[in-house]
């Protein structure tokens, strides 16, 4: 998937805002060229399940965790310079691109010295694919059950199995991530 394909396939509505990254900010980073190219198409500002993207809260600058939090008096471990902030989860934990490990996507713990909670995805393209498929899933649930903030918990087994299989086709190890596992498998409980 390319960034252009992701943007073209992201269903928009009155609640959806697309964030356009500053090319100069992307280019100054040590990301792989394919990651930079993907990011130049932008990213949704918000995405289910409870994720936010973009740099509005960082003065529209692209920071690594170490430099960003040094501004607030934190003296973090040197490896946090390799984690470039893409967004955050619903709990305020940063979602980062790890340039030291092939641009994998990490979730860090903002309360415990920005330790790695887990790897979410192997790269930004895989993250985008998951977000797009999850958005399609939510749309299908709303169509079947009705548009209500709590309808996701009423997803049919067929829709959940379809999402699970789609995710496994994206990456057979995707459910090693507690985040993605709970976002899908949690509905079966």
C-alpha positions in Angstrom: 0.0 0.0 0.0 1.2 3.5 -0.8 0.4 6.7 1.1 -1.7 7.9 -1.8 -3.7 4.6 -1.8 -4.2 4.9 1.9 -5.5 8.4 1.7 -7.7 7.6 -1.3 -9.3 4.7 0.5 -9.8 6.4 3.8 -13.5 7.1 4.0 -14.0 10.7 4.9 -17.0 12.3 6.6 -17.7 15.5 8.6 -15.9 14.0 11.6 -12.8 12.9 9.7 -9.8 15.3 9.5 -6.8 14.4 7.5 -3.4 15.6 8.7 -0.9 16.7 6.2 2.7 16.3 7.5 5.2 19.0 6.8 7.6 17.6 4.1 10.6 19.4 5.6 10.0 17.9 9.0 9.7 14.4 7.5 12.9 14.9 5.4 15.0 16.0 8.4 14.2 12.7 10.2 16.3 9.5 9.8 13.3 7.5 8.6 13.7 5.0 5.7 12.9 6.6 2.4 9.8 4.4 1.9 8.4 5.5 5.3 9.1 9.2 4.4 7.3 8.8 1.1 4.3 7.1 2.7 4.0 9.9 5.3 4.0 12.6 2.7 0.4 11.7 1.8 -0.6 12.4 5.4 -2.5 10.4 8.0 -6.0 10.6 9.6 -6.0 12.7 12.8 -8.1 10.2 14.5 -8.7 6.5 14.0 -10.4 3.6 15.8 -9.6 2.1 18.1 -8.9 5.3 20.1 -5.8 6.6 18.3 -4.7 10.1 17.3 -2.1 11.1 14.8 -0.4 14.2 13.6 1.8 16.8 15.2 -0.7 19.6 16.2 0.1 19.2 19.9 3.9 19.3 19.1 3.8 22.7 17.3 3.5 20.8 14.0 7.1 19.5 14.4 8.4 16.0 14.0 10.3 15.1 17.2 12.0 12.0 18.6 10.9 11.2 22.1 14.2 12.3 23.7 14.2 15.7 22.1 10.5 16.3 22.6 10.5 15.6 26.3 13.9 17.2 27.0 11.9 20.5 26.5 10.0 19.5 29.6 13.0 18.6 31.7 13.1 14.9 31.1 16.5 13.2 30.8 15.6 10.1 29.0 17.7 7.1 27.9 19.7 7.6 24.7 17.7 5.0 22.7 14.6 7.2 22.9 16.2 9.4 20.3 15.4 6.6 17.8 11.6 6.8 18.6 9.9 9.4 16.3 6.4 10.4 17.6 3.6 9.7 15.1 0.7 9.9 17.5 -0.8 8.5 20.7 -3.3 6.0 22.0 -6.3 6.9 24.1 -4.2 6.8 27.2 -1.7 9.3 26.0 1.0 6.8 25.3 3.1 7.8 22.2 2.9 5.8 19.0 6.4 6.0 17.5 8.4 5.0 14.5 11.6 3.2 15.7 14.3 4.2 13.2 16.9 1.8 14.8 14.7 -1.2 14.0 13.6 -0.9 10.4 10.9 1.8 11.2 8.7 -0.6 13.2 5.8 1.0 15.0 6.0 1.0 18.8 3.7 2.0 21.6 5.6 3.5 24.5 4.6 4.0 28.2 4.5 7.7 28.9 4.4 7.0 32.7 7.4 4.7 32.9 10.3 6.6 31.2 8.9 5.9 27.7 9.7 2.2 27.9 8.4 0.1 25.1 5.0 -1.4 25.8 4.9 -3.4 22.6 5.4 -3.4 18.9 2.1 -2.5 17.2 3.1 -3.1 13.6 6.2 -3.9 11.6 6.0 -0.6 9.6 3.8 2.3 8.8 2.2 0.6 5.8 1.1 -2.2 7.9 -0.3 0.2 10.5 -2.2 2.0 7.8 -3.6 -1.3 6.5 -4.8 -2.2 10.0 -6.4 1.2 10.5 -8.2 1.1 7.2 -9.5 -2.5 7.8 -10.6 -1.5 11.3 -12.5 1.5 10.0 -14.2 -0.7 7.4 -15.2 -3.1 10.2 -16.7 -0.3 12.3 -18.7 0.9 9.2 -20.0 -2.7 8.6 -21.1 -3.0 12.3 -22.9 0.3 12.2 -24.7 -0.7 9.0 -25.8 -4.0 10.6 -26.5 -2.8 14.2 -27.0 0.9 14.0 -24.8 3.9 14.5 -24.2 4.1 18.2 -20.9 4.5 20.1 -21.4 1.2 21.8 -22.4 -0.9 18.7 -18.9 -2.3 18.3 -19.6 -4.6 21.2 -22.6 -5.9 19.3 -20.5 -7.0 16.2 -21.6 -10.4 14.8 -19.3 -13.4 15.0 -19.1 -13.3 11.2 -17.9 -9.7 11.1 -15.4 -10.4 13.9 -14.0 -13.5 12.1 -13.7 -11.5 8.9 -11.7 -8.8 10.7 -9.6 -11.4 12.4 -8.8 -13.2 9.1 -8.1 -9.9 7.4 -5.7 -8.9 10.1 -4.0 -12.3 10.0 -3.5 -11.9 6.2 -1.9 -8.5 6.8 0.5 -10.1 9.3 0.2 -13.6 10.8 1.9 -12.4 14.0 -0.3 -9.3 14.4 -2.1 -10.6 17.4 1.3 -10.9 19.3 0.4 -7.2 19.9 -1.9 -6.9 22.9 -3.3 -3.7 21.4 -4.5 -5.4 18.2 -5.4 -8.6 20.0 -7.7 -6.8 22.5 -9.1 -4.6 19.8 -10.4 -7.7 18.0 -10.3 -10.7 20.3 -11.9 -8.7 23.1 -15.2 -8.6 21.2 -15.4 -12.4 21.4 -15.6 -12.3 25.2 
